Amino acid sequence: MCVMVPTPLDTNRSAHRLTLSTYLSLFSQHRSPSDGSLRPQPPSTTVDENPSASISAVHPDIIQAHILTRLDGPTLASAACTSSQLHSLASDHRLWSNVCHSTWPSTAAPRLRHLISSFPDGAFSFFSDSFPLLANLDSSSAAAADHHDRPSELISAVDIYHGEKLIFSKVVETETVSGWFMCSPFRVDLLDPKDVVPTSVKYPEADTCRNLGEELRLSWILIDPAGRRAMNLSSHTAVSVQRHWLSGEVHARFASILPGEKGSASEYVQLGIVVTCRVGSEGGELQVREVSLQVEDMDGMHLNGKESLVILQKGLEGRKGRKGRREEEGRRRYEEYLERKRERKEKKMRTEGTLDTLCVTFGVLGFLLFWLFVLCR
């Protein structure tokens, strides 16, 4: 989904005008011309196609307090592109702060509130960075960032929903400058091995795997506090759900695909998020046992902190806001990545098979030449 930046002003967007004028006409129909109070009337079946007339009929305070506050982030951004008046009203920092906190409850943490307000355009900049899926970057033109520009700290703001119900929310800070981080496989764990997060969601165990894939929604926002940048690493919905044959735990995978070093195993890498759940023994309630992030190349190897940091910085600096439904787009990119991975594996097996054949051929040839030399001597 494309988040549109509210800068002046494309007044030819008829879809935006129609949506907003519907809101405005409903408020105009219920407003008394004498005192401005609301009065019940049967809904009208007609919509005023002239947005300027509808806007002029409604006080700006009503628009801001009773209309714009009811819009989600993408609709609010679209509304800001319809007129200069709505652009001004929709640019209010409090509106976008409320949108961020309602979309991602983890952003209500005190440090994140302060950090979001320091972004170039405040909460709007944060939303436009964090809401869209990461766009596919060109691996041939994505240059490695300078070491001095790499973030010294990363903040993860994670929210997990089951349907419309929030079941997990946490903020984790990760330092990125120590030798241990640089050399060890990159991994961010939100829960300790013995921690379990109980939920009130009840599941029949037989349907856990199928239903989790349909109901779980995850957002993993990675923030560079020094650079005032953010990106969402999640595919929004799970790209795969599997049940472990022995433990019965269900592993839901969310992923984003980013380019790395061209011509190598990390030409495309997977930012893989795994959520491990199981049904508790008492009452059949769902439990969250693991939420983790790792970076994996096309050979299935996990990148270390130094290599992962280069990939993550490219994502932070990359373009965002590609159109399309997030669920379908995320799953499509993951399937394309699996296809590239399969093709690479087949190519590697063919190459190894050819090398094995050559080795056997040269071995047999050497053996024959040796005995020919012995017999003819």
C-alpha positions in Angstrom: 0.0 0.0 0.0 1.3 3.4 -0.9 1.4 6.0 1.8 1.0 9.4 0.1 3.0 12.3 1.4 0.7 15.3 2.0 2.4 17.8 -0.2 0.6 20.1 -2.6 -1.6 18.9 -4.2 -3.2 16.7 -6.8 -6.8 17.8 -6.9 -7.6 15.4 -9.8 -7.7 12.4 -7.4 -11.4 11.7 -7.8 -11.3 8.6 -5.5 -10.0 10.7 -2.6 -12.5 13.5 -3.2 -15.4 11.0 -3.2 -14.3 9.4 0.0 -13.8 12.6 1.9 -16.8 14.4 0.5 -18.9 11.4 1.8 -17.7 12.1 5.3 -18.3 15.8 5.0 -21.7 15.6 3.5 -22.9 13.3 6.3 -21.8 15.9 8.8 -23.4 18.7 6.8 -26.7 16.9 6.6 -26.8 16.5 10.4 -25.9 20.1 11.3 -28.6 22.6 12.2 -28.1 25.8 10.1 -29.0 28.0 13.1 -26.9 26.8 16.0 -24.6 24.2 14.4 -26.0 21.4 16.6 -26.5 17.8 15.3 -29.9 16.6 14.4 -31.0 13.1 13.4 -32.0 12.9 9.7 -32.4 9.9 7.4 -29.2 9.3 5.5 -29.0 10.8 2.0 -28.3 8.6 -1.0 -26.6 11.4 -2.9 -23.0 12.6 -2.4 -21.8 16.1 -3.1 -19.2 15.8 -5.8 -17.8 19.3 -5.1 -15.4 18.9 -2.2 -14.7 22.6 -1.8 -18.4 23.3 -1.2 -18.6 20.5 1.4 -15.5 21.7 3.2 -16.7 25.3 3.4 -19.9 24.1 5.0 -18.2 22.5 7.9 -16.1 24.2 10.6 -12.4 23.2 10.6 -12.6 22.2 14.2 -15.3 19.7 13.4 -13.3 18.3 10.5 -10.2 17.9 12.6 -11.9 16.6 15.8 -14.7 14.4 14.4 -13.7 13.4 10.9 -9.9 13.2 10.5 -9.5 11.4 13.9 -11.7 8.6 12.5 -9.3 7.9 9.6 -6.5 5.4 9.5 -3.1 6.4 8.4 -3.3 5.8 4.6 -6.7 7.4 4.4 -5.5 10.4 6.4 -2.5 10.8 4.0 -4.8 10.6 1.0 -7.2 13.1 2.5 -4.3 15.6 2.9 -3.7 15.5 -0.8 -7.2 16.7 -1.8 -7.1 20.4 -0.8 -4.9 23.0 0.9 -7.3 23.2 3.8 -7.2 19.5 4.5 -3.5 19.4 4.0 -3.1 22.0 6.8 -5.6 20.2 9.1 -4.1 16.7 8.4 -0.6 17.9 9.1 -1.2 18.2 12.8 1.4 16.2 14.8 -1.2 15.0 17.3 -3.3 13.3 14.6 -0.3 11.3 13.4 0.9 10.5 16.9 -2.5 9.0 17.6 -2.4 7.1 14.3 1.0 5.6 15.2 0.0 4.7 18.7 -3.2 3.0 17.6 -1.5 1.2 14.8 1.5 0.1 16.8 0.9 0.1 20.6 4.6 -0.5 21.2 5.3 3.1 20.0 3.6 4.5 23.1 6.7 3.7 25.1 8.2 6.9 26.6 11.5 6.7 24.7 9.8 6.0 21.4 7.4 8.9 21.9 10.3 11.3 22.3 12.2 9.7 19.4 9.3 9.8 17.0 8.7 13.5 17.7 12.3 14.1 16.6 11.9 12.7 13.1 12.0 15.3 10.3 8.2 15.6 10.1 7.5 14.0 13.4 5.0 11.2 13.6 4.1 11.5 9.9 7.7 10.8 8.9 7.7 7.8 11.2 4.4 6.5 9.8 5.5 6.9 6.2 8.7 5.0 6.9 7.1 2.2 9.0 3.8 1.4 7.3 4.7 0.2 3.8 6.5 -2.9 2.9 10.1 -2.6 2.0 10.5 -2.0 -1.7 12.7 -4.3 -3.8 16.0 -2.5 -4.1 18.4 -2.8 -7.1 21.2 -5.1 -5.9 23.5 -3.8 -8.6 23.2 -0.2 -7.5 22.9 -0.7 -3.7 26.3 0.3 -2.5 27.7 -0.7 0.9 27.3 2.1 3.4 30.3 3.7 5.0 31.3 2.2 8.3 31.0 5.5 10.1 27.4 5.9 9.0 26.2 2.6 10.4 23.9 2.8 13.4 25.4 2.2 16.8 22.1 1.0 18.2 18.9 -0.5 16.8 15.5 -0.4 18.4 12.9 -3.0 17.7 9.2 -2.2 18.3 7.1 -5.3 17.8 3.4 -5.9 17.9 1.5 -9.1 17.3 -2.2 -9.3 16.7 -4.5 -12.3 16.6 -7.4 -11.0 14.5 -8.1 -7.6 16.1 -6.8 -8.5 19.5 -3.3 -7.5 20.6 -1.5 -10.5 22.1 2.1 -9.3 22.3 3.9 -5.9 22.3 7.5 -5.2 23.2 10.4 -2.8 22.6 14.0 -4.1 22.5 17.2 -2.2 22.2 20.2 -3.8 20.5 23.8 -2.4 20.5 25.7 -2.9 17.3 29.3 -1.8 18.0 30.8 -4.6 20.1 33.0 -7.3 18.7 30.6 -10.0 19.9 27.8 -8.4 17.8 30.0 -8.1 14.7 31.3 -11.6 14.7 28.3 -13.6 16.0 25.3 -14.7 13.9 22.8 -11.8 13.9 19.8 -12.7 16.1 17.3 -10.6 18.1 15.2 -12.5 20.6 12.3 -10.8 22.3 11.7 -13.6 24.8 14.1 -15.6 27.1 14.1 -19.3 26.5 12.1 -20.0 29.6 9.6 -17.2 29.1 6.1 -17.9 27.9 3.5 -15.2 27.1 0.0 -16.5 27.8 -3.0 -15.2 25.8 -6.7 -15.4 26.2 -7.1 -16.8 22.7 -8.5 -20.4 22.8 -7.8 -22.9 20.1 -8.7 -26.4 19.3 -5.3 -28.0 18.9 -6.1 -29.7 15.6 -6.9 -26.3 13.9 -4.0 -24.3 15.4 -1.7 -24.5 12.4 -4.2 -23.5 9.8 -6.0 -20.8 11.8 -2.8 -19.1 13.0 -1.8 -18.5 9.4 -5.0 -16.7 8.8 -5.3 -14.8 12.1 -1.8 -13.7 13.1 -0.6 -10.2 12.1 2.9 -9.0 13.0 4.7 -5.7 12.8 8.4 -5.5 13.5 9.6 -1.9 13.2 13.4 -1.4 13.2 14.5 2.1 14.2 17.8 3.8 13.8 17.6 6.4 16.6 20.7 8.3 15.5 19.7 8.6 11.9 16.0 9.1 12.6 15.0 6.4 10.2 12.7 3.4 10.5 11.4 0.4 8.4 9.0 -2.4 8.9 10.7 -5.8 8.5 7.5 -7.9 8.5 5.4 -9.2 5.7 2.3 -8.3 7.8 0.9 -11.8 7.5 2.7 -15.1 7.8 4.4 -16.4 4.6 4.5 -19.9 6.0 3.1 -21.8 9.0 4.5 -25.2 10.0 3.9 -27.6 13.0 6.8 -29.4 14.5 6.2 -33.1 14.3 7.6 -33.9 17.8 6.8 -30.9 20.1 3.6 -29.9 18.4 4.7 -26.2 18.4 3.6 -24.1 15.5 6.2 -21.9 13.8 4.8 -18.9 11.9 7.3 -17.2 9.6 7.1 -13.5 8.5 9.8 -12.2 6.1 11.1 -9.4 4.0 13.6 -9.9 1.1 16.4 -7.4 0.5 19.4 -7.5 -1.9 22.9 -8.0 -0.7 26.2 -8.6 -2.6 25.6 -9.5 -6.2 26.9 -12.8 -7.5 27.3 -14.3 -4.0 25.1 -16.4 -1.7 23.8 -13.2 -0.2 22.7 -11.7 -3.5 19.2 -11.8 -1.9 18.8 -12.2 1.8 15.8 -13.1 4.0 15.0 -11.0 7.1 13.1 -13.9 8.8 10.9 -13.4 11.8 9.7 -16.6 13.5 6.8 -16.6 16.0 6.6 -19.9 17.9 3.2 -20.7 19.5 1.6 -23.7 21.2 -1.7 -24.5 22.8 -1.4 -24.7 26.6 -2.4 -27.8 28.4 -5.0 -26.0 30.5 -8.0 -24.6 28.7 -6.5 -24.8 25.2 -5.2 -21.2 25.4 -2.6 -20.0 22.9 0.9 -19.3 24.3 3.7 -17.3 22.6 7.0 -19.0 23.3 9.5 -17.3 20.9 9.7 -14.2 18.7 13.0 -13.9 16.9 14.7 -12.2 13.9 17.5 -13.5 11.8 19.1 -12.7 8.5 19.7 -15.7 6.1 21.3 -15.9 2.7 20.3 -18.1 -0.3 22.4 -21.0 1.0 20.5 -21.1 4.3 23.4 -19.6 6.2 22.8 -17.0 8.9 24.8 -13.8 8.4 26.8 -12.3 11.3 26.2 -8.9 12.8 28.6 -7.0 10.6 27.1 -8.4 7.4 23.5 -8.0 8.6 24.1 -4.4 9.6 25.1 -3.6 6.0 21.9 -5.2 4.7 19.7 -3.4 7.3 21.2 0.0 6.5 20.4 -0.5 2.8 16.9 -1.2 3.8 16.7 1.9 6.1 18.0 4.1 3.2 15.9 2.4 0.5 12.7 3.6 -1.0 9.4 2.6 0.5 5.7 2.9 -0.4 5.2 0.4 -3.2 1.5 -0.1 -4.2 -0.4 -3.2 -3.6 -2.0 -5.2 -0.7 0.7 -5.8 1.9 -0.4 -9.4 2.5 -0.2 -10.4 -1.2 2.9 -8.4 -1.9 4.8 -9.9 1.0 3.9 -13.5 0.2 4.7 -12.9 -3.5 8.2 -11.6 -2.7 8.9 -14.6 -0.4 7.8 -17.0 -3.1 10.1 -15.3 -5.6 13.0 -15.6 -3.1 12.3 -19.3 -2.6 12.3 -19.8 -6.4 15.7 -18.0 -6.7 17.0 -20.2 -3.8 15.8 -23.3 -5.5 17.4 -22.3 -8.9 20.7 -21.5 -7.1 20.7 -24.9 -5.4 20.0 -26.7 -8.6 22.8 -24.7 -10.4 25.2 -25.5 -7.6 24.3 -29.2 -7.7 24.9 -29.3 -11.5 28.2 -27.5 -11.1 29.3 -30.0 -8.4 28.1 -32.9 -10.5 30.2 -31.7 -13.4 33.2 -31.3 -11.2 32.8 -34.8 -9.8 32.5 -36.2 -13.4 35.7 -34.4 -14.4 37.5 -35.6 -11.3 36.5 -39.2 -12.0 37.4 -38.9 -15.7 40.8 -37.5 -14.9 41.3 -40.2 -12.2 40.5 -43.1 -14.6 42.6 -41.5 -17.4 45.6 -41.2 -15.0 45.1 -44.7 -13.9 45.1 -46.0 -17.5 48.1 -44.0 -18.4 50.0 -45.3 -15.5 49.4 -48.9 -16.4 50.1 -48.2 -20.0 53.4 -46.8 -19.0 54.2 -49.8 -16.8 53.3 -52.3 -19.5 55.1 -50.6 -22.3 58.3 -50.0 -20.4 
